[in-house]
Structures are given as C-alpha cells and as structure tokens.
Amino acid sequence: MPEAPKDKVTHQQYLDARAELNDLISRKKIVDRNLAGLENSIYAFEGSYLEDTQHGGNIIRGFDGYINTKADKSRVKYAESDRLFSMSSTTFTKASNSIEE
C-alpha cells in the first residue's frame, strides 16, 4: 500500500491549488481559441494563394505555367492535399472542425 503523505494538505492549500488549476484551464482555453483562429487564418490565406496561383504556378505544384506558355488552363483548382502548410499542423484537424461548426 502507498504511504500516506507526511505533510497534510490544508484546506486553504487545496482551495489555492484548485483556484490555480481553474485559472490555468481558462488560460488554456483562451490559447486554444487563439490557435484555432490562427489555424483558420492560415487555411484561408493558403486557399487564396492556391486559387490565385493555380494557372501560373506556385510552390506546391511548381512554376511550369510561367515557363510553358501553353500551360493547361483547365487544370483542376487544387486539392486539399495541396494544403502543405495547413496539413503540416498537428492541431489542424481540431481547428478545421471549428471551421465547419
């Protein structure tokens, strides 16, 4: 059996720890909301970039459109897999769920 702690926690220490935990949880929620906002902004800017550069070229698909004057203008816009920056984030899935809600 585990030994009981030698120093007993007072009721005031418990209340202080509980208040600190509540404060940290609320601060984490704020940071999570800010991160989700940044993720959404990156997603939007990336989509805008991919759409604006679909015919000439971009850093994802290359710049053949600038080199080849007969580039295929009917090329598909872009796929979600082209979102290199959004997809590189480990929290993107969580942020993308907030886009849909």
C-alpha positions in Angstrom: 0.0 0.0 0.0 1.2 3.5 -0.7 2.2 5.5 2.3 0.2 8.5 3.4 1.9 11.8 2.7 3.8 13.1 5.7 2.7 16.7 5.2 -1.1 17.0 5.2 -2.6 19.4 2.8 -4.6 22.1 4.5 -8.0 23.1 3.3 -6.6 26.5 2.2 -3.8 24.9 0.2 -6.4 22.8 -1.5 -8.5 25.8 -2.3 -5.5 27.7 -3.6 -4.4 24.8 -5.9 -8.0 24.4 -7.1 -8.2 28.2 -8.0 -4.8 28.0 -9.7 -6.0 25.0 -11.7 -9.2 26.8 -12.8 -7.1 29.8 -13.8 -4.8 27.6 -15.9 -7.7 25.8 -17.5 -9.3 29.1 -18.5 -6.0 30.4 -19.9 -5.5 27.2 -21.9 -9.0 27.7 -23.4 -8.0 31.2 -24.5 -4.8 29.9 -26.0 -6.7 27.1 -27.8 -9.2 29.7 -29.2 -6.3 31.9 -30.4 -4.6 28.9 -32.0 -7.8 27.9 -33.8 -8.1 31.4 -35.1 -4.6 31.3 -36.4 -5.2 27.9 -38.0 -8.3 29.2 -39.7 -6.4 32.3 -41.0 -3.6 30.1 -42.4 -6.2 27.9 -44.0 -8.0 30.8 -45.6 -4.7 32.5 -46.8 -3.4 29.3 -48.2 -6.6 28.7 -50.1 -6.5 32.2 -51.5 -2.8 31.7 -52.5 -3.5 28.3 -54.2 -6.5 29.7 -56.1 -4.7 32.8 -57.2 -1.7 30.9 -58.5 -3.4 27.9 -60.0 -2.6 28.8 -63.6 0.9 30.4 -63.4 2.4 28.1 -60.7 3.0 28.0 -57.0 5.4 26.5 -54.5 3.3 23.3 -54.3 2.8 22.4 -57.9 5.8 24.1 -59.4 6.1 27.0 -61.9 5.5 25.3 -65.2 2.8 27.8 -66.0 5.3 30.6 -66.1 7.8 28.6 -68.2 5.3 26.9 -70.6 3.1 29.4 -72.4 0.8 26.6 -73.4 0.1 25.6 -69.9 -3.2 23.7 -69.2 -5.6 26.5 -68.1 -8.3 24.0 -67.4 -6.3 22.4 -64.6 -8.3 21.4 -61.5 -8.2 24.2 -58.9 -6.4 22.5 -56.1 -6.9 19.5 -53.8 -6.9 19.5 -50.1 -3.7 17.5 -50.2 -2.1 20.7 -51.8 -2.5 22.5 -48.5 1.1 21.9 -47.3 1.0 24.5 -44.6 -2.4 23.7 -43.1 -1.8 19.9 -43.2 1.6 20.3 -41.5 0.0 21.4 -38.3 -0.8 18.8 -35.7 -3.8 20.8 -34.4 -5.2 21.5 -37.9 -7.9 18.8 -37.6 -9.2 20.3 -34.4 -9.2 23.8 -36.0 -10.8 22.5 -39.2 -13.7 21.1 -37.2 -14.3 24.6 -35.8 -14.5 25.9 -39.4 -17.4 23.5 -40.2 -19.3 24.4 -37.0 
